[in-house]
């Protein structure tokens, strides 16, 4: 029971037939704009890749099969402080399962993590050691997918961190747990670890997003200086989405909520740019997995509410104070094509880094691109922390 008396409710995904018919009608009626021949992705989303994806969405993709896969895991919703949260809760199969909080970022949904939750919960079934089992709690961020749109201002990283901690402790009864994240989930997991170090046994990240206070960045190493220059170029060429969603998400949201192809274009471009796919996205992420993610945004009408997180965090950001640190033991799985890849010494200005793994391949979505590498690193990192 939560402080307000709400109890978790079992949840199943069940999109009405009328919504599927409406989506099919909209896909069929798409108005395609003129594009420059052989432009590829120079101007944004590659039109040929988008047309192929939309054709499969309309004629080959089976939402009901995807719905069955989503419903194969125990899901729940619960209300905490007026916010309804959707989560998957998969109990571990081992002698002493460690609770583990997972989430996701943008432009993904909880589906990003579905390939890793069963190996994490039941390692013995996947060739691992049962002593590495986790009780997996996979949270849909507020306003994303099946966690409904936030009804008020100010739902930023700090607020979500408090909601996540209350879910783990007050609702699920876990006093000590681990946390993992990339993208927005790295910020949420880091915030939980910062606020609740007595409850978080370890923090594992595949993206290091919390920066040290400017006065704690004196005498940058050569690697740090080189990375800062790289980030400057990336910000100039790749962050239009961040500026728009951080300043005027509602202007964009009307279009994404009304056009499934517009929504697919907005999401596809990021998956193409942010993965270790060598120009062929299907080398690392299947079209069906990508379309399940896009379909969740569409059917829950959550493109705008998801984008609002950028606005909330931009206008009320979490910034580290001078000298402040996250003291929870931290492990980093550094994938080579991650969009933000600071060197270890930068991360050590904020985090207590006890494990750093340079991965051989993978990008921004490792749970989809390289699930086994991520699972192996999570198991290894938490192995020595289970008894702390």
Backbone torsions as a table, in degrees:
resi	resn	phi	psi	omega
1	UNK	NA	138.6	176.4
2	UNK	-84.5	175.0	-178.7
3	UNK	-59.4	-28.4	-179.3
4	UNK	-96.6	5.0	173.2
5	UNK	90.9	1.2	180.0
6	UNK	-77.1	141.1	179.0
7	UNK	-113.9	151.1	177.3
8	UNK	-59.3	144.2	177.8
9	UNK	-118.9	132.1	175.5
10	UNK	-57.4	145.7	-175.1
11	UNK	-132.5	141.3	173.0
12	UNK	-133.9	141.2	175.1
13	UNK	-79.3	128.5	-178.6
14	UNK	-153.6	86.5	-178.9
15	UNK	-80.7	129.2	-178.1
16	UNK	-61.5	148.1	177.3
17	UNK	-57.1	-36.2	-178.9
18	UNK	-62.4	-34.6	178.3
19	UNK	-69.2	-38.2	178.0
20	UNK	-66.8	-38.5	177.6
21	UNK	-65.7	-40.0	178.3
22	UNK	-63.9	-41.2	177.7
23	UNK	-61.6	-45.1	179.5
24	UNK	-60.0	-40.5	178.8
25	UNK	-63.5	-44.0	-179.0
26	UNK	-66.7	-40.3	177.9
27	UNK	-62.9	-40.4	-179.6
28	UNK	-66.4	-31.6	-175.1
29	UNK	-94.3	14.4	-176.5
30	UNK	-57.3	135.3	171.7
31	UNK	-98.8	111.5	-177.5
32	UNK	-89.7	129.9	-179.6
33	UNK	-77.3	163.8	173.4
34	UNK	-70.4	138.6	176.7
35	UNK	-129.8	161.9	178.3
36	UNK	-81.3	131.7	-179.2
37	UNK	-58.9	138.8	176.8
38	UNK	61.4	25.5	179.7
39	UNK	-74.7	-23.7	-178.2
40	UNK	58.5	-128.9	179.9
41	UNK	-107.0	15.5	-177.6
42	UNK	-60.2	-34.0	-176.8
43	UNK	-101.7	1.1	-176.6
44	UNK	135.4	-142.3	-176.0
45	UNK	-57.1	133.0	177.2
46	UNK	-69.3	118.7	-173.7
47	UNK	-64.7	-36.3	-179.1
48	UNK	-66.7	-42.2	178.0
49	UNK	-64.9	-39.0	179.9
50	UNK	-67.5	-44.4	178.6
51	UNK	-60.1	-42.0	179.8
52	UNK	-64.1	-40.3	179.0
53	UNK	-66.1	-43.0	-179.3
54	UNK	-66.8	-39.1	177.0
55	UNK	-58.8	-42.6	179.3
56	UNK	-69.6	-38.1	177.7
57	UNK	-59.3	-41.5	-176.8
58	UNK	-77.4	-40.0	-167.7
59	UNK	-115.1	-17.5	-173.9
60	UNK	-123.8	-23.3	-174.9
61	UNK	-78.9	136.8	-177.6
62	UNK	-111.1	97.9	-179.8
63	UNK	-63.6	-39.1	-178.1
64	UNK	-62.2	-36.0	176.1
65	UNK	-66.2	-41.8	177.3
66	UNK	-63.3	-40.2	178.8
67	UNK	-60.4	-39.7	177.5
68	UNK	-62.8	-39.3	178.3
69	UNK	-66.9	-40.5	177.9
70	UNK	-61.4	-39.6	-176.9
71	UNK	-82.3	-0.5	178.1
72	UNK	-77.1	-10.3	178.6
73	UNK	-110.5	143.2	-179.5
74	UNK	-67.0	120.3	-177.6
75	UNK	-120.2	153.8	-178.2
76	UNK	-147.3	162.1	166.0
77	UNK	-128.3	150.9	178.0
78	UNK	-149.5	148.5	177.5
79	UNK	-102.0	127.3	176.4
80	UNK	-130.2	121.0	179.5
81	UNK	52.2	40.6	176.3
82	UNK	82.4	-2.7	179.9
83	UNK	-108.1	124.6	175.8
84	UNK	-83.1	127.9	179.5
85	UNK	-114.9	135.9	172.8
86	UNK	-102.5	138.1	178.0
87	UNK	-152.6	155.2	170.8
88	UNK	-101.1	134.4	-179.8
89	UNK	-126.6	104.3	-176.0
90	UNK	-113.2	110.3	-177.2
91	UNK	-70.8	142.4	-178.6
92	UNK	-76.1	153.3	177.3
93	UNK	-115.5	86.0	-179.0
94	UNK	-166.8	172.8	-175.4
95	UNK	-67.4	-26.1	-179.3
96	UNK	-157.6	85.6	-174.1
97	UNK	-75.1	134.8	177.4
98	UNK	-92.3	126.4	175.4
99	UNK	-62.4	138.4	-177.6
100	UNK	-137.2	120.9	177.7
101	UNK	-89.4	122.6	175.4
102	UNK	-120.4	155.3	170.8
103	UNK	-151.5	-149.7	-173.0
104	UNK	-154.5	-173.9	177.6
105	UNK	-132.1	-154.5	176.9
106	UNK	-113.8	141.9	4.3
107	UNK	-99.0	51.8	177.6
108	UNK	-110.1	-171.7	179.3
109	UNK	-143.2	-171.6	-179.1
110	UNK	-61.7	-18.1	179.0
111	UNK	-62.9	-21.9	178.1
112	UNK	-55.6	-31.4	-172.0
113	UNK	-100.7	1.4	-170.4
114	UNK	-70.0	-22.4	178.6
115	UNK	-76.3	-13.7	-177.0
116	UNK	-107.3	-15.9	-170.6
117	UNK	-70.5	-37.1	179.3
118	UNK	-69.4	-46.0	174.7
119	UNK	-59.9	-32.6	177.7
120	UNK	-71.0	-39.2	-177.3
121	UNK	-78.5	-33.3	-173.8
122	UNK	-133.6	67.6	-174.7
123	UNK	-60.4	-32.7	-179.2
124	UNK	-59.4	-33.6	180.0
125	UNK	-73.8	-14.9	-176.9
126	UNK	-119.4	28.7	174.1
127	UNK	82.7	10.2	-179.6
128	UNK	-103.7	-171.3	-179.0
129	UNK	-95.2	123.9	-179.5
130	UNK	-58.0	-21.4	178.4
131	UNK	-70.2	-9.8	177.6
132	UNK	-93.6	12.8	-174.8
133	UNK	-69.3	147.0	175.8
134	UNK	-121.0	147.0	160.6
135	UNK	-84.5	106.4	-171.7
136	UNK	-89.8	128.2	173.0
137	UNK	-119.3	109.4	-177.1
138	UNK	-106.9	108.7	-173.8
139	UNK	-95.3	131.4	166.3
140	UNK	-81.8	122.5	-179.2
141	UNK	-57.8	146.8	177.3
142	UNK	-54.5	130.4	-179.0
143	UNK	86.2	-0.6	179.3
144	UNK	-111.3	124.6	173.3
145	UNK	58.9	-120.8	-171.7
146	UNK	-90.1	1.3	163.9
147	UNK	-90.3	108.2	-167.5
148	UNK	-59.2	165.5	179.9
149	UNK	-56.1	140.4	175.8
150	UNK	-68.3	138.3	-177.3
151	UNK	-98.5	11.5	-177.4
152	UNK	-149.8	165.5	176.3
153	UNK	-74.8	163.9	167.8
154	UNK	85.1	11.5	178.5
155	UNK	-84.0	85.2	-176.2
156	UNK	-108.1	-168.6	-176.9
157	UNK	-60.0	-43.0	-179.2
158	UNK	-62.0	-42.8	-179.9
159	UNK	-66.2	-43.5	-179.8
160	UNK	-65.1	-37.6	176.7
161	UNK	-59.3	-41.5	178.4
162	UNK	-65.8	-40.4	178.0
163	UNK	-63.1	-42.7	-179.3
164	UNK	-64.0	-41.7	179.4
165	UNK	-65.2	-40.7	178.7
166	UNK	-67.1	-34.5	174.6
167	UNK	-60.0	-47.0	-176.7
168	UNK	-67.5	-40.7	-172.0
169	UNK	-94.1	-55.7	-174.4
170	UNK	-75.8	-39.5	-176.8
171	UNK	-84.7	-47.4	-173.3
172	UNK	-98.2	-11.6	173.1
173	UNK	78.7	20.1	178.3
174	UNK	-91.2	121.6	178.5
175	UNK	-85.2	-33.3	-180.0
176	UNK	-128.7	136.1	-177.1
177	UNK	-157.2	162.4	173.0
178	UNK	-98.1	166.0	179.7
179	UNK	-141.9	142.4	178.8
180	UNK	-136.9	149.2	175.6
181	UNK	-171.6	158.7	168.4
182	UNK	-136.2	167.9	-178.4
183	UNK	50.9	-135.3	179.6
184	UNK	-59.5	-32.6	-179.3
185	UNK	-65.6	-25.9	175.4
186	UNK	-67.7	-36.8	178.4
187	UNK	-69.4	-42.9	-179.8
188	UNK	-64.6	-48.2	179.7
189	UNK	-62.2	-40.1	178.6
190	UNK	-65.1	-38.8	179.7
191	UNK	-66.7	-41.5	177.7
192	UNK	-60.3	-44.1	179.9
193	UNK	-64.6	-36.6	179.4
194	UNK	-68.0	-43.9	-177.0
195	UNK	-78.1	-32.1	-169.9
196	UNK	-128.8	56.3	-176.7
197	UNK	-63.9	-23.0	178.9
198	UNK	-76.4	-12.6	-178.5
199	UNK	-107.8	-21.3	-175.8
200	UNK	-100.8	114.7	-176.3
201	UNK	-76.4	-28.0	-178.7
202	UNK	-166.0	152.1	-178.5
203	UNK	-123.0	124.5	179.9
204	UNK	-120.9	132.9	-175.1
205	UNK	-131.4	147.3	166.5
206	UNK	-113.4	6.5	170.2
207	UNK	-148.4	130.2	178.9
208	UNK	-98.1	106.2	-173.1
209	UNK	-109.7	-14.4	-178.5
210	UNK	-88.4	125.4	-177.1
211	UNK	-100.7	149.7	176.1
212	UNK	-69.8	157.5	174.5
213	UNK	-57.5	143.9	-178.6
214	UNK	-51.3	-34.8	-179.9
215	UNK	-75.8	-10.3	176.2
216	UNK	-97.6	14.7	-179.0
217	UNK	-112.1	23.1	-179.0
218	UNK	-68.3	148.5	175.0
219	UNK	53.7	63.7	177.2
220	UNK	-64.4	143.9	175.3
221	UNK	-72.4	169.4	177.9
222	UNK	-61.0	-41.2	179.5
223	UNK	-65.5	-39.5	178.6
224	UNK	-65.5	-43.1	179.7
225	UNK	-62.8	-42.2	178.7
226	UNK	-64.4	-40.7	179.4
227	UNK	-65.7	-39.6	178.5
228	UNK	-60.5	-39.2	177.3
229	UNK	-65.9	-40.9	177.4
230	UNK	-62.0	-42.6	179.2
231	UNK	-64.6	-36.0	177.2
232	UNK	-60.6	-42.8	177.3
233	UNK	-65.8	-41.8	-179.7
234	UNK	-62.3	-40.9	179.8
235	UNK	-64.0	-34.3	-179.6
236	UNK	-73.7	-28.7	-171.7
237	UNK	-111.2	-20.0	-170.6
238	UNK	-124.0	2.1	-170.7
239	UNK	-109.5	22.6	176.8
240	UNK	-59.7	-39.4	179.3
241	UNK	-59.4	-40.0	-176.3
242	UNK	-68.7	-42.3	179.7
243	UNK	-65.5	-43.3	-178.1
244	UNK	-68.3	-47.4	-178.4
245	UNK	-71.5	-24.3	178.9
246	UNK	-83.8	-13.9	-177.2
247	UNK	-119.7	-42.5	-176.2
248	UNK	-137.3	57.6	-176.7
249	UNK	-62.6	-31.1	-176.5
250	UNK	-68.6	-35.7	178.1
251	UNK	-58.7	-45.7	177.7
252	UNK	-70.4	-37.1	-171.3
253	UNK	-60.6	-35.9	179.4
254	UNK	-59.9	-41.5	-179.4
255	UNK	-68.5	-44.9	-178.3
256	UNK	-67.0	-30.8	180.0
257	UNK	-75.6	-19.5	-174.1
258	UNK	-104.4	-22.2	-175.5
259	UNK	-122.6	112.3	178.4
260	UNK	-65.1	-32.4	178.6
261	UNK	-72.2	-37.6	174.3
262	UNK	-61.0	-42.1	177.7
263	UNK	-63.5	-45.4	180.0
264	UNK	-62.2	-39.1	178.6
265	UNK	-63.3	-44.4	-178.3
266	UNK	-62.1	-38.2	-178.0
267	UNK	-84.4	-42.5	-177.3
268	UNK	-58.1	-42.0	-177.2
269	UNK	-57.4	-38.8	-179.7
270	UNK	-71.1	-39.0	177.9
271	UNK	-66.4	-34.8	176.5
272	UNK	-67.9	-41.0	-174.4
273	UNK	-80.3	-28.3	-168.2
274	UNK	-104.0	4.3	-179.1
275	UNK	-106.8	160.9	175.3
276	UNK	-91.1	69.0	-169.5
277	UNK	-113.0	-4.9	178.9
278	UNK	53.0	39.1	176.6
279	UNK	85.5	-6.4	-179.8
280	UNK	-126.0	94.8	-173.2
281	UNK	-57.9	-34.5	-175.9
282	UNK	-70.6	-7.3	172.8
283	UNK	-65.1	-26.7	-174.5
284	UNK	-127.3	-19.4	178.8
285	UNK	-137.7	127.2	-178.0
286	UNK	-73.7	154.3	177.0
287	UNK	-60.5	-37.0	-178.7
288	UNK	-67.1	-40.0	176.7
289	UNK	-63.1	-42.7	179.1
290	UNK	-63.8	-42.4	-178.5
291	UNK	-71.5	-30.0	174.2
292	UNK	-62.8	-42.7	177.2
293	UNK	-62.3	-48.9	179.6
294	UNK	-62.4	-40.8	-178.8
295	UNK	-63.4	-35.6	177.2
296	UNK	-63.6	-45.2	175.3
297	UNK	-56.9	-43.6	-176.4
298	UNK	-67.4	-52.0	-172.7
299	UNK	-70.8	-26.9	177.9
300	UNK	-93.7	-3.4	-179.1
301	UNK	51.7	50.1	-173.1
302	UNK	-110.0	10.5	179.9
303	UNK	-60.7	-44.5	-178.9
304	UNK	-70.6	-47.3	-177.0
305	UNK	-64.6	-32.9	175.8
306	UNK	-67.7	-43.3	-179.6
307	UNK	-63.9	-28.4	-177.7
308	UNK	-63.0	-21.7	178.0
309	UNK	-59.9	-35.2	177.2
310	UNK	-63.2	-42.3	178.6
311	UNK	-64.0	-47.1	-176.4
312	UNK	-62.6	-42.4	-178.3
313	UNK	-74.1	-32.2	177.9
314	UNK	-67.9	-38.0	-176.1
315	UNK	-88.9	-15.1	175.8
316	UNK	-144.7	68.3	-169.3
317	UNK	-79.6	158.7	169.2
318	UNK	-92.3	117.1	177.2
319	UNK	-125.0	136.0	-179.7
320	UNK	-70.8	135.1	174.0
321	UNK	-73.1	160.6	178.6
322	UNK	-59.0	128.7	178.7
323	UNK	82.6	-7.2	-178.6
324	UNK	-75.1	146.3	179.6
325	UNK	-142.4	157.1	170.0
326	UNK	-93.2	113.8	-169.6
327	UNK	-91.0	-8.6	179.0
328	UNK	-66.6	136.8	176.1
329	UNK	-54.1	131.2	-171.3
330	UNK	-126.6	136.2	172.7
331	UNK	-117.3	144.7	-179.6
332	UNK	-125.9	126.8	169.9
333	UNK	-100.0	105.0	-173.1
334	UNK	-94.6	103.1	180.0
335	UNK	-88.0	138.7	-167.5
336	UNK	-65.5	-27.5	-178.3
337	UNK	-105.3	21.8	173.8
338	UNK	-63.4	145.8	-174.6
339	UNK	-75.1	-27.9	176.6
340	UNK	-124.3	107.7	-173.2
341	UNK	-130.3	71.9	178.7
342	UNK	-69.1	154.4	176.1
343	UNK	-69.4	164.6	-175.5
344	UNK	-58.0	-39.8	-176.3
345	UNK	-65.0	-27.2	174.8
346	UNK	-68.2	-48.0	-179.7
347	UNK	-61.6	-35.1	-178.0
348	UNK	-70.0	-13.0	174.9
349	UNK	-71.0	-20.3	-177.6
350	UNK	-116.7	-41.8	-170.8
351	UNK	-106.3	155.3	171.0
352	UNK	-88.5	84.1	-174.2
353	UNK	-77.2	119.7	177.4
354	UNK	-114.7	-11.2	177.2
355	UNK	-149.8	133.9	178.4
356	UNK	-138.4	117.3	-177.0
357	UNK	-116.3	116.1	173.7
358	UNK	-83.1	109.2	-175.2
359	UNK	-78.5	150.4	-177.3
360	UNK	-76.4	-21.3	-176.9
361	UNK	-162.7	163.4	178.0
362	UNK	120.3	157.3	-178.1
363	UNK	-128.1	-137.6	-170.2
364	UNK	-74.8	-19.2	-176.2
365	UNK	-120.3	62.8	-171.9
366	UNK	-63.8	-28.9	179.0
367	UNK	-65.3	-23.3	174.4
368	UNK	-95.4	-39.4	-174.0
369	UNK	-79.9	-46.8	-174.7
370	UNK	-136.9	64.3	-174.3
371	UNK	-60.2	-36.7	-177.4
372	UNK	-67.8	-39.7	177.9
373	UNK	-61.5	-42.1	-179.5
374	UNK	-67.3	-44.8	179.4
375	UNK	-60.0	-45.8	-179.1
376	UNK	-60.4	-40.3	-178.0
377	UNK	-72.2	-37.0	175.9
378	UNK	-62.8	-45.2	179.0
379	UNK	-59.6	-47.4	-176.3
380	UNK	-65.3	-41.0	-177.7
381	UNK	-64.4	-45.4	-174.5
382	UNK	-82.7	-9.0	-175.4
383	UNK	-56.5	-42.9	-176.9
384	UNK	-87.1	-3.7	-177.1
385	UNK	-103.5	-5.7	-172.9
386	UNK	-64.3	-29.9	-175.7
387	UNK	-98.4	2.7	-178.5
388	UNK	-81.1	NA	NA
